[in-house]
Amino acid sequence: MKRIIYSLAFSVCLVPLCAEAANRYVRPGATGLNNGSDWANAYSKLPATLTRGDTYYLAGGSYGSYTFSTPVSGTTPITVRKATVADHGVATGWSDTYGSTQALFSGLAFKTSYHVFDGVTGGGPGNWETGFGFKVKATYHTIDFPAVLSDITLRHVDIEGGGRAATSDTDLLYLVNKFTNITVSYCFLHDTSRTMILTWPASGNGMLIEYSKFARNGNAEHREAWSAGADSNVIVRHNLFEDILGTGVIAIVNSKGVASNWDVYGNVFYHTGKYTDGIINTGVLFNRYDAGGSPIAVQASNWHVYNNVVANIRNGSFTAAFTSENSVNYVAENNIWFNNQPSDVGANGVATADYNWFYGNGGSGARGPHDINGTGSPFVDAQPWISGNWALKAPIGGLALAAPYNIDMNGTVRGADGVFDRGALEFSSQAAAVPAPTNLQVK
């Protein structure tokens, strides 16, 4: 009996799935065996076919464009990770110069699912535009998703288009097929002629956008930070949206269906005043629903829009509003509108709008019984859209909310001092964690 058990165990271990995940190493200019076994024998470029379950450490340097097309094996991911001085796997052949320079790509495409593309450093509070291990820059479909995909993570990546004035309609993340579970975390999406994210007519399920900065789109038709469709199960939290000009910041102006279960919280939507060549004419958040339900008809169902700031948006009509043409259980609370000059501000057409705060805006202000029309700027700095300091100068008590809404972008627990504040930053948060914009040149 013991021999039978031993034989069975041995035979199971021969199955390929028992193989342990390995670390592989990639370095442009490598001249060793090019088998990826260590830094001396690193691959000189990412292989066309990767091994599921393995982690590929990348040294700094130029990698050109790359297409992820390794066939899927269950749900086993492939991780491509920037090597750093602190974390670079094996020491053999390593030089700290490999970790101190950025890995550059001229475009990416994902044709298969289950990938993690992690630059390791950069992004988020304190580093919104700096320190990224990975950079991807392309003038057309900077990161393309030309297939039905699931479980793709982009983390710590500088994603740049061809500039605001590019003649081609550049979309930084181009998702026009069905998708499930896409994550954009600690990234910088900027300087594109059209959208940072395009997801219609995909109607995806599961999108997490967090601790990222969106900045400067250009003059193409339907330019938004995110041109969405009937996408569901979405979280947009702790991001900065700077100088987004066009149809809206997050605009659902195509498709039909229901965009359900959206959490939009702890974000800052603002204009610096640097650009005047475009307007937002539907709203910061907007879902369109045409009469009769056609041809564009997306209902917003079960939306929670909490603790955001909308500031210094001063062109167009309804430019500072959260606007819904058809909604069910759409709640907007604990938000701040400051120094906006559209024909209306605040939550327009939203089922429940309360505990919001207004000052220096054109159009109407308080609507709900707990809304407040303020008497001066709520912020430490008079022009936080220039300084980058969105800290409150005094507490502004709002509605206490349960997790996950009780943490601000700096990790401060809301209400720990007895007051659950309105706006993106809790009063006790460190102002220095949100630095000034670093790139205001015209592009």
JOHU-V626348 format. One record per pair of residues at least 6 apart in sequence whose ideal C-beta (glycine too) atoms are under 6 Angstrom apart, sorted by the first residue. I is the first residue (numbers start at 1). J is the second residue. D is the distance in Angstrom with one decimal. If there is no record, write none. Layout:
<<I & J & D> <I & J & D>>
//
This chain:
<<21 & 53 & 4.0> <21 & 54 & 5.6> <22 & 54 & 5.0> <23 & 55 & 5.2> <23 & 89 & 4.3> <24 & 36 & 3.9> <24 & 54 & 5.5> <24 & 56 & 4.7> <25 & 36 & 5.4> <25 & 38 & 5.9> <25 & 39 & 5.3> <25 & 42 & 4.1> <25 & 57 & 5.2> <26 & 42 & 5.6> <26 & 43 & 4.6> <26 & 46 & 5.6> <26 & 56 & 5.7> <26 & 58 & 4.9> <27 & 42 & 4.1> <27 & 59 & 4.0> <28 & 61 & 3.7> <30 & 42 & 4.1> <30 & 44 & 4.5> <32 & 40 & 4.8> <32 & 41 & 3.7> <33 & 41 & 4.0> <34 & 43 & 5.7> <34 & 44 & 5.7> <35 & 41 & 5.4> <36 & 43 & 4.5> <38 & 90 & 4.8> <38 & 92 & 3.8> <38 & 93 & 5.2> <39 & 93 & 3.3> <39 & 94 & 4.7> <40 & 92 & 5.8> <40 & 93 & 3.0> <46 & 66 & 5.6> <49 & 70 & 5.3> <50 & 70 & 4.6> <50 & 78 & 4.9> <52 & 73 & 4.5> <52 & 76 & 4.2> <52 & 78 & 5.9> <53 & 76 & 4.9> <55 & 79 & 4.4> <55 & 81 & 5.7> <56 & 80 & 4.8> <57 & 81 & 5.7> <57 & 83 & 4.2> <57 & 88 & 5.9> <57 & 89 & 5.0> <58 & 82 & 5.7> <58 & 103 & 4.8> <59 & 83 & 5.5> <59 & 98 & 3.6> <60 & 101 & 2.8> <60 & 102 & 5.5> <60 & 103 & 5.6> <62 & 104 & 4.9> <63 & 105 & 5.2> <64 & 106 & 5.4> <65 & 106 & 4.9> <65 & 107 & 3.9> <66 & 108 & 5.8> <67 & 109 & 4.3> <68 & 110 & 4.8> <68 & 115 & 5.3> <69 & 111 & 4.4> <69 & 112 & 5.6> <70 & 112 & 5.9> <72 & 112 & 5.5> <72 & 113 & 5.5> <75 & 114 & 6.0> <77 & 114 & 4.3> <77 & 116 & 5.5> <78 & 115 & 5.3> <79 & 116 & 4.4> <80 & 117 & 5.2> <81 & 118 & 4.9> <82 & 103 & 5.6> <82 & 119 & 4.8> <82 & 120 & 4.6> <82 & 133 & 3.2> <82 & 134 & 5.7> <83 & 98 & 5.8> <83 & 99 & 5.1> <84 & 99 & 4.5> <84 & 120 & 5.6> <85 & 96 & 5.0> <85 & 99 & 4.3> <88 & 94 & 5.7> <88 & 99 & 5.7> <102 & 135 & 5.5> <103 & 134 & 5.3> <104 & 135 & 5.1> <105 & 136 & 4.5> <106 & 138 & 5.8> <107 & 138 & 3.9> <108 & 136 & 5.5> <108 & 143 & 4.7> <109 & 144 & 4.3> <110 & 145 & 5.3> <110 & 149 & 5.9> <110 & 152 & 5.5> <111 & 147 & 5.0> <113 & 149 & 5.0> <113 & 150 & 4.5> <113 & 151 & 5.5> <114 & 151 & 4.9> <115 & 152 & 5.4> <116 & 153 & 4.6> <117 & 154 & 5.4> <118 & 155 & 4.5> <119 & 132 & 5.1> <119 & 133 & 3.3> <119 & 134 & 3.4> <119 & 156 & 3.5> <119 & 157 & 5.1> <120 & 133 & 4.6> <120 & 156 & 5.6> <121 & 131 & 5.2> <121 & 133 & 4.9> <121 & 156 & 5.8> <122 & 131 & 3.5> <122 & 132 & 3.4> <122 & 156 & 5.1> <123 & 156 & 5.3> <123 & 186 & 3.3> <123 & 187 & 5.7> <123 & 188 & 6.0> <124 & 186 & 4.6> <124 & 211 & 4.1> <125 & 409 & 5.5> <125 & 410 & 5.5> <125 & 433 & 4.3> <125 & 434 & 5.7> <126 & 433 & 5.3> <128 & 213 & 4.3> <129 & 188 & 5.4> <129 & 438 & 5.1> <132 & 156 & 5.8> <132 & 158 & 4.0> <133 & 156 & 5.6> <134 & 157 & 4.6> <135 & 158 & 4.2> <136 & 142 & 5.8> <136 & 159 & 5.3> <137 & 160 & 4.3> <139 & 162 & 3.4> <139 & 166 & 6.0> <139 & 168 & 6.0> <139 & 170 & 5.9> <140 & 168 & 5.1> <140 & 170 & 5.8> <141 & 174 & 4.3> <142 & 159 & 5.7> <142 & 161 & 5.7> <142 & 172 & 4.6> <143 & 173 & 5.2> <144 & 174 & 5.0> <145 & 175 & 4.5> <147 & 177 & 5.9> <148 & 177 & 5.0> <148 & 178 & 4.7> <149 & 179 & 5.2> <150 & 180 & 3.9> <150 & 181 & 5.5> <151 & 181 & 4.8> <152 & 182 & 5.3> <153 & 183 & 4.3> <154 & 184 & 5.2> <154 & 187 & 5.9> <155 & 185 & 4.7> <155 & 186 & 5.8> <156 & 186 & 4.9> <157 & 187 & 4.9> <158 & 188 & 4.9> <159 & 172 & 5.1> <159 & 187 & 5.9> <159 & 189 & 4.8> <160 & 190 & 5.8> <160 & 191 & 5.6> <161 & 170 & 4.1> <161 & 172 & 5.6> <161 & 191 & 5.5> <161 & 192 & 3.1> <162 & 170 & 5.2> <163 & 191 & 5.3> <163 & 443 & 4.4> <164 & 216 & 5.6> <164 & 218 & 3.3> <164 & 443 & 4.7> <165 & 218 & 5.8> <166 & 193 & 4.0> <169 & 193 & 5.9> <169 & 194 & 4.5> <169 & 220 & 4.5> <170 & 192 & 4.5> <170 & 193 & 4.8> <170 & 194 & 5.7> <171 & 194 & 5.6> <171 & 195 & 4.9> <171 & 198 & 4.3> <172 & 189 & 5.1> <172 & 192 & 5.4> <172 & 196 & 4.8> <173 & 197 & 4.6> <174 & 198 & 5.5> <175 & 199 & 4.8> <175 & 202 & 5.3> <176 & 202 & 5.6> <177 & 202 & 5.5> <178 & 202 & 5.6> <179 & 202 & 5.8> <179 & 204 & 3.9> <180 & 205 & 5.1> <180 & 206 & 5.2> <181 & 206 & 4.1> <182 & 207 & 5.2> <183 & 208 & 4.6> <184 & 209 & 4.8> <184 & 212 & 5.8> <185 & 210 & 5.2> <186 & 211 & 4.9> <187 & 212 & 4.4> <188 & 213 & 5.1> <189 & 196 & 4.1> <189 & 214 & 5.0> <190 & 215 & 4.3> <190 & 216 & 5.5> <191 & 216 & 5.0> <191 & 443 & 5.3> <192 & 217 & 5.4> <193 & 218 & 3.9> <193 & 220 & 4.6> <194 & 220 & 3.9> <194 & 223 & 4.9> <195 & 224 & 5.2> <195 & 227 & 4.7> <196 & 214 & 5.1> <196 & 225 & 5.0> <197 & 226 & 4.3> <198 & 227 & 4.9> <199 & 228 & 5.3> <199 & 229 & 5.8> <199 & 231 & 5.5> <200 & 229 & 3.2> <200 & 254 & 4.4> <200 & 255 & 4.8> <201 & 229 & 5.6> <201 & 255 & 5.4> <203 & 229 & 5.1> <203 & 230 & 4.4> <204 & 231 & 4.9> <205 & 232 & 5.4> <205 & 233 & 5.5> <206 & 233 & 4.9> <207 & 234 & 4.7> <208 & 235 & 4.9> <209 & 236 & 4.8> <210 & 237 & 5.1> <210 & 238 & 5.5> <211 & 238 & 5.1> <212 & 239 & 5.1> <213 & 240 & 4.5> <214 & 225 & 4.4> <214 & 241 & 4.9> <215 & 242 & 4.2> <216 & 243 & 5.0> <217 & 223 & 4.6> <217 & 244 & 5.8> <222 & 247 & 5.4> <223 & 246 & 3.3> <224 & 246 & 5.6> <224 & 247 & 5.4> <224 & 248 & 5.3> <224 & 251 & 4.6> <225 & 241 & 5.4> <225 & 244 & 4.7> <225 & 249 & 5.0> <226 & 250 & 4.7> <228 & 252 & 4.8> <229 & 254 & 5.8> <229 & 255 & 3.6> <230 & 255 & 5.0> <230 & 257 & 3.1> <230 & 258 & 5.9> <230 & 259 & 5.2> <230 & 298 & 5.1> <231 & 259 & 5.7> <232 & 260 & 4.4> <232 & 261 & 5.6> <233 & 261 & 4.9> <234 & 262 & 4.6> <235 & 263 & 4.8> <236 & 264 & 4.6> <237 & 265 & 5.2> <237 & 266 & 5.2> <238 & 266 & 4.6> <238 & 409 & 3.7> <239 & 267 & 4.8> <240 & 268 & 5.2> <241 & 249 & 5.2> <241 & 269 & 4.6> <243 & 271 & 5.6> <243 & 272 & 5.7> <243 & 275 & 5.4> <245 & 278 & 3.4> <246 & 278 & 5.6> <247 & 253 & 5.8> <247 & 282 & 5.6> <248 & 280 & 5.5> <248 & 282 & 4.7> <248 & 283 & 5.5> <248 & 286 & 4.5> <249 & 269 & 5.5> <249 & 284 & 4.7> <250 & 285 & 5.3> <251 & 282 & 5.9> <251 & 286 & 4.9> <252 & 259 & 5.9> <252 & 287 & 4.1> <252 & 298 & 4.7> <253 & 288 & 4.9> <254 & 296 & 6.0> <255 & 298 & 5.6> <256 & 297 & 4.7> <257 & 298 & 5.9> <258 & 299 & 4.9> <258 & 301 & 5.2> <259 & 298 & 5.3> <259 & 300 & 5.5> <260 & 301 & 4.3> <260 & 302 & 5.5> <261 & 302 & 5.0> <262 & 303 & 4.5> <263 & 304 & 5.0> <264 & 305 & 4.7> <265 & 306 & 4.2> <265 & 307 & 5.3> <265 & 405 & 5.5> <266 & 307 & 5.2> <266 & 408 & 5.8> <266 & 409 & 5.4> <266 & 424 & 5.2> <267 & 308 & 4.8> <268 & 309 & 4.6> <268 & 390 & 5.7> <268 & 424 & 5.1> <269 & 284 & 5.0> <269 & 310 & 4.8> <270 & 311 & 4.4> <270 & 312 & 5.3> <270 & 385 & 4.5> <271 & 312 & 4.9> <271 & 313 & 5.1> <272 & 385 & 5.2> <274 & 440 & 5.1> <279 & 315 & 4.5> <279 & 316 & 3.0> <280 & 316 & 5.4> <280 & 319 & 4.2> <281 & 316 & 4.7> <281 & 317 & 5.6> <283 & 318 & 5.3> <283 & 321 & 4.4> <283 & 323 & 3.4> <284 & 310 & 5.7> <285 & 322 & 4.4> <286 & 323 & 4.8> <287 & 298 & 5.1> <287 & 300 & 4.5> <287 & 324 & 5.4> <288 & 296 & 5.0> <288 & 325 & 5.6> <289 & 297 & 4.9> <289 & 325 & 4.0> <289 & 326 & 3.5> <290 & 296 & 5.1> <290 & 297 & 5.5> <299 & 326 & 4.6> <300 & 324 & 5.0> <300 & 327 & 4.3> <300 & 330 & 5.4> <301 & 328 & 4.6> <302 & 329 & 4.8> <303 & 330 & 4.5> <304 & 331 & 5.4> <305 & 322 & 5.8> <305 & 332 & 4.3> <306 & 333 & 5.7> <306 & 334 & 5.1> <306 & 405 & 5.2> <307 & 334 & 4.5> <308 & 335 & 4.8> <309 & 336 & 4.8> <309 & 423 & 5.3> <309 & 424 & 4.8> <310 & 320 & 5.0> <310 & 337 & 5.0> <311 & 338 & 4.7> <311 & 339 & 5.7> <311 & 385 & 5.7> <312 & 339 & 5.0> <312 & 385 & 4.6> <313 & 319 & 4.9> <313 & 320 & 4.6> <313 & 340 & 4.8> <314 & 341 & 4.2> <317 & 342 & 5.9> <317 & 343 & 5.1> <318 & 342 & 5.5> <318 & 344 & 5.3> <319 & 342 & 4.2> <320 & 337 & 5.9> <320 & 340 & 3.6> <320 & 342 & 5.1> <320 & 345 & 4.6> <321 & 344 & 5.5> <321 & 348 & 4.4> <322 & 332 & 5.3> <322 & 347 & 4.7> <322 & 350 & 6.0> <323 & 348 & 4.6> <323 & 349 & 5.7> <324 & 330 & 5.5> <324 & 349 & 4.5> <324 & 350 & 5.5> <327 & 351 & 5.7> <330 & 350 & 4.7> <330 & 351 & 4.7> <331 & 352 & 4.4> <332 & 347 & 4.0> <332 & 350 & 5.0> <332 & 353 & 4.7> <333 & 354 & 5.6> <333 & 355 & 4.4> <333 & 399 & 5.3> <334 & 355 & 5.2> <334 & 398 & 4.0> <334 & 399 & 5.8> <334 & 422 & 4.5> <335 & 356 & 4.8> <336 & 357 & 4.8> <336 & 422 & 5.6> <336 & 423 & 4.4> <337 & 345 & 4.7> <337 & 346 & 5.8> <337 & 358 & 4.9> <337 & 361 & 5.4> <338 & 359 & 5.6> <338 & 360 & 5.8> <339 & 360 & 4.4> <340 & 361 & 4.6> <341 & 362 & 4.2> <343 & 363 & 5.2> <344 & 363 & 4.1> <344 & 364 & 6.0> <345 & 361 & 4.3> <345 & 363 & 5.1> <347 & 353 & 3.4> <353 & 367 & 5.3> <353 & 368 & 5.4> <354 & 368 & 3.0> <354 & 370 & 5.1> <355 & 370 & 4.7> <355 & 398 & 4.7> <355 & 399 & 4.4> <356 & 371 & 5.0> <357 & 372 & 4.8> <357 & 374 & 5.9> <357 & 396 & 5.8> <357 & 422 & 5.1> <358 & 365 & 3.7> <358 & 373 & 5.3> <359 & 374 & 3.6> <365 & 373 & 4.7> <366 & 373 & 5.1> <378 & 392 & 5.6> <378 & 396 & 6.0> <380 & 389 & 5.8> <380 & 391 & 4.9> <380 & 393 & 4.6> <381 & 387 & 4.3> <381 & 389 & 4.6> <384 & 390 & 5.0> <387 & 436 & 5.2> <388 & 434 & 5.5> <388 & 435 & 4.9> <388 & 436 & 3.5> <388 & 437 & 5.9> <389 & 431 & 4.8> <390 & 424 & 5.7> <390 & 425 & 5.4> <390 & 434 & 5.4> <391 & 425 & 5.4> <391 & 431 & 3.6> <392 & 427 & 4.7> <395 & 419 & 4.4> <395 & 421 & 5.5> <395 & 427 & 4.5> <396 & 421 & 5.3> <396 & 422 & 4.6> <397 & 419 & 4.7> <398 & 420 & 5.7> <398 & 422 & 4.0> <400 & 415 & 5.6> <400 & 420 & 4.1> <406 & 414 & 4.6> <408 & 425 & 5.3> <408 & 426 & 4.8> <408 & 429 & 5.6> <410 & 429 & 4.5> <410 & 430 & 6.0> <410 & 433 & 4.6> <412 & 426 & 4.6> <412 & 428 & 5.8> <412 & 429 & 4.4> <414 & 420 & 4.9> <414 & 426 & 4.9> <417 & 428 & 5.7> <421 & 427 & 5.0>>
//
